[in-house]
């Protein structure tokens, strides 16, 4: 389940593999395999890299739960909050 949540973060943040490599030091080909090979298991180093890169998703990434009062949300909640903010400004 953590792998699926990690991939969801990458989709919502629309971050490409070369940029992930630049930001995390983990090869773009590793990120490609994580995204595209269902049998490929995820490693602690990769989980840590995404948790450190997207701190607002840490709790959700590990547990699948949110704590909005602590700023810990899912990518879907963040997108919904952004959409509401955009609608209010219009």
Secondary structure, DSSP 8 states (H G I E B T S, - for coil): -HHHHHHHHHHHHT--HHHHHHHHSS-HHHHHHHHH-TT----HHHHHHHHHH-GGGHHHHHHS--BGGGTB--HHHHHHHHHHHHHHH-
